[in-house]
Amino acid sequence: MADLDIANASMDPNAEEKAVATEPELEQDERIQQTVKVHPVVLFSVLDHHVHRNEGQARVIGTLLGTRTSSTIVVKNCFPVPHVEKGEEEVAVGKDFLKHMLQLHQQVNPNEEVLGWYATTADQTTLINQQSCLIQDFFSAECADPLHLVVDTSLSGNMLACKAFLSDTIQLDDTVLAASFSQLKVELQCAEPERIALDMMIKTSVATWNKDTSKQIVESAEINSDIANLEQSVARLLQMLETVESYVSDVVAKRRKPDHLVGSKIASVVSMVPRIQPEIFAKAFRNNVQDLLMVVYLSNMTRTQLAVAERISKTPA
């Protein structure tokens, strides 16, 4: 790899640099109290990178992109970065590749910046090692205070574990004694299209248990039609309205202690509902349903005509 930038371990002969991972504590500065919000597309990209890794490669790394405020780090995108780990004191990272990919990405998303890097692991007991310190130093030149995201690809317990860290160096005079990694709170943040896609993936996945191999097999079911999706959406909306109605009734009857935050959100949602008579709303709803049925009918007719035309064209004269 000609474009790999090699990061060497620089340690004092009398002092050994160690990686220390710490759990989040209450009494920490504002920097460690930041919340990391990760979009689902980032996790899928990391898993895809891990699946297509080179043979014999233990883990993969990549660059995290997104936005950062004083209290929140939002990870929106990522891309893989080639690297080679040579022992415990030398790591080669594709610096030229990183810069080229970053330039291409910023042409599409100019508001996103480099936040740090991700790495995969298949062992929950070893989230950070000596090479992590070297790669963290490398990304310190790409951004200020790089974030380190560790994704567990073992999927133990049918769960995808994801942990985030920020690093500090522990020094005695000018001697670096250790690199301390402090853990941050991680949340999954979904935009509306991402939420719909995840909901569809969950609904269309069918899990069965194979008794012979004692393993779970996940297969994809057929995607529902537009009418079925509309029916499910209306049923879900009705269920949510019943939940809100039950909560309000319990509060009014003093069977439940009121929550001002929930009340303000309910009032905000109700204020966005247009004031319209039930008869007019029902008529508009029926018209929209009829339009949807007409679109489905025309699309099915077009599909049928295309299939007939294709068969006629393949019929020998």
Buried (B, 14 or more C-beta within 10 A) or exposed (E): EEBBBBBEBEBEEEEEBBBBBEEEEEEEEEEBBBBBBBBBBBBBBBBEBBEEBEEEEEBBBBBBBBBBEEEBBBBBBBBBBBBBBEEEBBBBBBBEBBEEBBEEBBEEEEEBBBBBBBBBBEEEEEBBBBBBBBBBBBBEEBBEBBBBBBBBBEEEEEEBBBBBBBBBEEEEEEEBBBBBBBBBEBEBBBEEEBEEBBEEEEEEEEEEEEEEEEEEEEEEEEEBEEEEBBEEEEEEEEEEEEEBEEBBEEBEEEEEEEEEEEEEEBEEEEEEEEEEEEEEEEEEEEEEEEEEEEEEEEEEEEEEEEEEEEEEEEEEE
